Amino acid sequence: MQMAASQLVMAAAVALLASLLGGAAGGVMIGGKDLGKELAATMGAFFGPIGGFVGTLVGLLGLVLWARVRS
């Protein structure tokens, strides 16, 4: 079973949203006391997708390539 392009776009959008929210929450937990909660959340939301979203895109690319090899 292959993923449609719309499913890939939806998965990427959900991954971006999750990494933004996770980065903001992590930023507040780690640096909220020292930097202030707003700045820590902004920085977390900015830097969170660097790892999370890119990792998800690499995983989706791997799934697409694996599906093409199998078919």
C-alpha positions in Angstrom: 0.0 0.0 0.0 1.5 3.3 -1.0 0.9 6.7 0.6 -0.8 9.4 -1.4 0.8 12.8 -1.7 -2.0 14.3 0.4 -1.1 11.8 3.2 2.5 12.8 3.1 1.6 16.5 3.3 -0.7 15.8 6.2 1.9 13.8 8.0 4.5 16.5 7.5 2.0 19.2 8.8 1.3 17.1 11.9 5.0 16.6 12.5 5.7 20.3 12.2 2.9 21.2 14.6 4.0 18.5 17.1 7.6 19.7 17.0 6.6 23.3 17.4 4.4 22.5 20.5 7.0 20.1 21.9 9.8 22.6 21.4 7.8 25.4 23.1 6.9 23.1 26.0 10.5 21.9 26.4 11.8 25.5 26.2 9.5 26.6 29.0 10.4 23.6 31.2 14.1 24.0 30.7 14.6 27.8 30.5 11.4 29.3 31.7 12.8 30.3 35.1 16.0 31.9 33.7 14.8 33.5 30.5 11.1 34.1 31.2 8.4 31.8 29.9 7.6 33.8 26.7 11.2 34.0 25.5 11.8 30.3 26.4 8.7 29.2 24.6 9.5 31.3 21.5 13.1 29.9 21.3 11.8 26.4 21.9 9.3 26.7 19.1 12.0 28.1 16.8 14.6 25.4 17.6 12.2 22.4 18.2 11.5 21.8 14.5 15.2 21.7 13.6 15.5 18.1 14.9 11.9 16.9 15.0 10.6 18.0 11.7 13.7 17.1 9.7 13.8 13.7 11.3 10.2 13.1 10.3 10.9 14.2 6.8 13.8 11.7 6.6 11.6 9.0 8.0 8.8 9.7 5.4 11.4 9.7 2.6 12.7 6.3 3.9 9.1 5.0 3.9 8.5 6.2 0.3 11.7 4.7 -0.9 11.0 1.4 0.9 7.6 1.2 -0.7 9.0 1.8 -4.2 11.6 -0.9 -3.7 9.0 -3.4 -2.5 6.6 -2.8 -5.4 
